[in-house]
Amino acid sequence: MMNKSRYEAGYEKLTEIDGEAGHNVIESLKDVCPDLARYTIEFPFGDIYAREGLDLKSREIATIAALTALGNCQPQLKVHINAALNVGCTVKEVKETVLQMCVYAGFPAALNGMFVVKEVLTERGLL
């Protein structure tokens, strides 16, 4: 049996993790920069998320921490908070990850991140 291409493997992983939200991001890029859409599928999802060594929950917790710490990635943070919940993270784990960032990234970044958590939980009927 032939190995899946990076694109095929990445698209499957994107679907597993992000579902419709991930597809929406890819679709929104197709008219302006289809190469970026393809790179987003192939590298993060086809190469990195598909690796052994960390489970999807751990990868999403790390991603939430990084996006929160950056402080200016609210749209991407929203996608990855949903992804974390999709792959089995609890609401408490998501909140604690963002709260932990007040120590290392500062209160403004943690506040911005927690407001995104609130938005996601409200949309999902969990708050």
C-alpha positions as CSV (number, residue, x, y, z in Angstrom):
1,M,0.0,0.0,0.0
2,M,1.3,3.5,-0.9
3,N,2.0,6.0,1.8
4,K,-0.4,8.9,2.0
5,S,0.9,12.2,0.8
6,R,1.7,14.9,3.3
7,Y,-1.4,16.8,2.1
8,E,-3.7,13.8,2.5
9,A,-2.3,12.9,6.0
10,G,-2.5,16.6,7.0
11,Y,-6.0,17.1,5.8
12,E,-7.2,14.0,7.8
13,K,-5.4,15.3,10.9
14,L,-6.9,18.8,10.4
15,T,-10.3,17.3,10.1
16,E,-9.8,15.2,13.2
17,I,-8.6,18.1,15.3
18,D,-10.3,21.2,14.0
19,G,-13.2,19.9,12.0
20,E,-15.3,22.6,10.4
21,A,-13.3,25.5,11.9
22,G,-10.1,24.2,10.3
23,H,-11.8,23.7,7.0
24,N,-13.0,27.3,7.2
25,V,-9.5,28.6,7.7
26,I,-8.3,26.7,4.7
27,E,-11.2,27.8,2.6
28,S,-10.6,31.5,3.6
29,L,-7.1,31.3,2.2
30,K,-7.8,29.7,-1.1
31,D,-8.7,32.9,-3.0
32,V,-5.9,35.0,-1.6
33,C,-3.0,32.5,-1.1
34,P,-3.7,28.9,-1.9
35,D,-0.1,28.0,-1.2
36,L,-0.5,29.1,2.4
37,A,-3.6,26.9,2.7
38,R,-1.6,23.9,1.4
39,Y,1.4,24.7,3.6
40,T,-0.9,24.9,6.6
41,I,-2.2,21.4,5.9
42,E,1.1,19.8,5.0
43,F,3.5,21.1,7.6
44,P,1.6,21.6,10.9
45,F,-0.9,18.8,10.4
46,G,0.8,16.5,8.0
47,D,4.3,16.6,9.6
48,I,4.0,17.9,13.2
49,Y,0.6,16.9,14.5
50,A,1.0,13.4,12.9
51,R,4.3,12.8,14.8
52,E,4.6,10.3,17.7
53,G,5.8,11.5,21.0
54,L,2.9,13.7,22.2
55,D,-0.7,12.9,22.1
56,L,-3.2,15.4,20.6
57,K,-4.3,16.7,24.0
58,S,-0.7,17.6,24.9
59,R,-0.1,19.2,21.5
60,E,-3.2,21.4,21.9
61,I,-2.3,22.4,25.5
62,A,1.1,23.5,24.2
63,T,-0.5,25.4,21.3
64,I,-3.0,27.1,23.6
65,A,-0.1,28.2,25.9
66,A,2.0,29.5,23.0
67,L,-0.9,31.4,21.3
68,T,-1.9,32.9,24.7
69,A,1.7,33.9,25.4
70,L,2.0,35.6,22.0
71,G,-1.0,37.7,23.0
72,N,-2.1,38.7,19.5
73,C,-3.4,35.5,18.1
74,Q,-7.0,35.5,19.3
75,P,-8.5,34.0,16.1
76,Q,-6.0,31.2,16.1
77,L,-6.4,30.7,19.8
78,K,-10.2,30.3,19.4
79,V,-9.6,27.6,16.8
80,H,-7.2,25.8,19.1
81,I,-9.4,26.0,22.2
82,N,-12.1,24.4,20.2
83,A,-9.6,21.8,18.9
84,A,-8.4,21.1,22.5
85,L,-12.0,20.4,23.5
86,N,-12.5,18.3,20.4
87,V,-9.5,16.0,21.2
88,G,-10.5,15.5,24.9
89,C,-9.1,18.3,26.9
90,T,-11.4,19.4,29.7
91,V,-12.7,22.9,30.2
92,K,-10.6,23.0,33.4
93,E,-7.4,22.0,31.6
94,V,-8.0,24.8,29.0
95,K,-8.6,27.4,31.7
96,E,-5.6,26.3,33.7
97,T,-3.4,26.4,30.7
98,V,-4.4,30.0,30.0
99,L,-4.2,31.0,33.7
100,Q,-0.6,29.6,33.8
101,M,0.4,32.0,31.1
102,C,-0.2,35.0,33.5
103,V,3.1,34.0,35.2
104,Y,5.1,33.7,32.0
105,A,3.4,36.0,29.5
106,G,1.8,38.5,31.8
107,F,-1.6,39.4,32.8
108,P,-2.7,41.2,29.6
109,A,-1.9,38.1,27.5
110,A,-3.7,35.8,30.0
111,L,-6.7,38.1,30.2
112,N,-7.0,38.2,26.4
113,G,-6.7,34.5,26.3
114,M,-9.3,33.9,29.0
115,F,-11.7,36.2,27.1
116,V,-11.3,33.9,24.1
117,V,-11.9,30.9,26.4
118,K,-15.1,32.5,27.6
119,E,-16.2,33.2,24.0
120,V,-15.6,29.5,23.0
121,L,-17.4,28.1,26.0
122,T,-20.3,30.4,25.5
123,E,-20.6,29.4,21.8
124,R,-20.5,25.7,22.8
125,G,-23.1,26.2,25.5
126,L,-20.6,25.3,28.3
127,L,-20.8,28.6,30.2
